[in-house]
């Protein structure tokens, strides 16, 4: 809320994404990006 007030940004102009990184014992990590999660 403080950042919104300081920047003059409205809640309609932002979105919250969630990133998940799962490390494997071997091989590459698995990355998942949930856009607009909440």
N, C-alpha and C positions, 0 to 999 in steps of 0.2 A: 504494500500500500504506500509505503514511504517513497519507493522508487517511482511509482505511478504519479504521485503528487509532485515530486521534484522534477520529473521530465515532462509533465503535461500530457503524458500518454494516457489514453482511455483503455478500459478493459476490453473494449471491442477490437482494439488494435494489436492485441497480443495473443499468444497461444502458449500452452505449456506442453512440451514434448518430454517423453521419457526414453532414456537410452539404457539398454541392458547389455553388459559385456560378460559373456561366460567363457572362462578359460578352460581349455581341454587339457588332458594329461599329455596328449600328443596332437600335433596339427594346429591349424589356425584357431583363433578365438572366434566365437559366434557373437555377432553384434546384431541387436534388434532395435529398431527405431520406431516408436509409437508416436506418430504425429497427432497433435491435438488431443492428448490423453485426457486432459481435464482443463 
